[in-house]
Amino acid sequence: MQLTVKPNPLKGKNALLCFKSKGVFKFNNAEVHFSYVPDREIVEKESFTIHIKKIEKEFSESSSIESFANKVIEDFYKAALPFFAKLDITVRHETTGEIQRIQMIETQPNYKLPPEVEKLI
């Protein structure tokens, strides 16, 4: 289960690419926001969405949203090796009304976000 990567047409430019998905990992009221600063390769939204759906199928009902989040960002980072990647999942639990938020960040060693990109995150 590999993400499909393509050469980065924005190579050498500061860019922040973002994806948003709703209703993931057995939660109707969940939103996934994923943003990254690409290096040599990019992942298109369609490939990312398909990959998330495959990961969802791997996890059982007893699996945690934290394990799901870790798998999503780990797979993405290994496939595309972006300068910076941020995963933000917000779940609104229907039965309790509780809101759960998970944020994870992966960066290349010694990478510092350019100020103009940092303002976008």
SEGU-377613 format. One record per residue (C-alpha): residue number from 1; residue in three letters; x, y, z. Coordinates in steps of 0.05 Angstrom, whole numbers. Layout:
REM residues N
> NUM|ALA|X|Y|Z
...
REM end
This chain:
REM residues 121
> 1|MET|0|0|0
> 2|GLN|43|56|-26
> 3|LEU|25|128|-40
> 4|THR|36|150|-111
> 5|VAL|86|207|-116
> 6|LYS|102|253|-174
> 7|PRO|159|301|-187
> 8|ASN|148|368|-153
> 9|PRO|131|421|-205
> 10|LEU|142|474|-152
> 11|LYS|213|452|-135
> 12|GLY|255|510|-110
> 13|LYS|194|551|-90
> 14|ASN|163|558|-21
> 15|ALA|96|524|-25
> 16|LEU|46|495|24
> 17|LEU|0|441|-4
> 18|CYS|-62|421|35
> 19|PHE|-115|366|35
> 20|LYS|-180|362|74
> 21|SER|-224|300|84
> 22|LYS|-287|289|124
> 23|GLY|-318|229|156
> 24|VAL|-257|186|168
> 25|PHE|-238|127|213
> 26|LYS|-309|106|233
> 27|PHE|-328|177|254
> 28|ASN|-380|215|213
> 29|ASN|-361|279|248
> 30|ALA|-286|276|236
> 31|GLU|-243|322|194
> 32|VAL|-172|310|171
> 33|HIS|-130|370|151
> 34|PHE|-63|352|122
> 35|SER|-12|403|99
> 36|TYR|59|395|75
> 37|VAL|118|432|45
> 38|PRO|142|388|-12
> 39|ASP|214|374|-28
> 40|ARG|228|333|-91
> 41|GLU|160|298|-97
> 42|ILE|87|313|-87
> 43|VAL|26|270|-72
> 44|GLU|-39|287|-107
> 45|LYS|-103|292|-67
> 46|GLU|-135|232|-101
> 47|SER|-77|187|-83
> 48|PHE|-78|213|-11
> 49|THR|-153|201|-4
> 50|ILE|-149|130|-31
> 51|HIS|-91|116|16
> 52|ILE|-130|141|77
> 53|LYS|-188|95|58
> 54|LYS|-141|35|53
> 55|ILE|-112|51|122
> 56|GLU|-182|56|151
> 57|LYS|-197|-14|126
> 58|GLU|-134|-41|160
> 59|PHE|-154|-16|228
> 60|SER|-207|-51|269
> 61|GLU|-263|-19|309
> 62|SER|-221|-25|372
> 63|SER|-162|12|342
> 64|SER|-149|82|367
> 65|ILE|-153|146|326
> 66|GLU|-82|160|350
> 67|SER|-56|96|317
> 68|PHE|-93|115|253
> 69|ALA|-62|185|254
> 70|ASN|7|158|265
> 71|LYS|0|110|206
> 72|VAL|-25|165|160
> 73|ILE|33|213|173
> 74|GLU|85|158|176
> 75|ASP|65|129|108
> 76|PHE|62|198|76
> 77|TYR|129|219|104
> 78|LYS|163|155|80
> 79|ALA|134|161|10
> 80|ALA|143|235|-5
> 81|LEU|197|257|44
> 82|PRO|170|328|49
> 83|PHE|208|384|84
> 84|PHE|149|390|132
> 85|ALA|84|352|142
> 86|LYS|27|367|191
> 87|LEU|-33|323|205
> 88|ASP|-92|353|244
> 89|ILE|-152|309|260
> 90|THR|-213|335|296
> 91|VAL|-266|286|318
> 92|ARG|-334|306|347
> 93|HIS|-360|245|385
> 94|GLU|-435|240|371
> 95|THR|-453|204|436
> 96|THR|-416|248|485
> 97|GLY|-408|314|447
> 98|GLU|-334|311|464
> 99|ILE|-284|341|415
> 100|GLN|-218|305|406
> 101|ARG|-161|336|368
> 102|ILE|-97|303|346
> 103|GLN|-39|340|315
> 104|MET|25|308|289
> 105|ILE|84|340|254
> 106|GLU|143|309|217
> 107|THR|201|349|189
> 108|GLN|267|336|156
> 109|PRO|325|346|204
> 110|ASN|348|419|210
> 111|TYR|291|444|166
> 112|LYS|265|512|186
> 113|LEU|199|536|157
> 114|PRO|206|600|116
> 115|PRO|168|657|151
> 116|GLU|119|665|92
> 117|VAL|100|592|97
> 118|GLU|97|591|173
> 119|LYS|43|645|169
> 120|LEU|-1|599|128
> 121|ILE|0|541|177
REM end
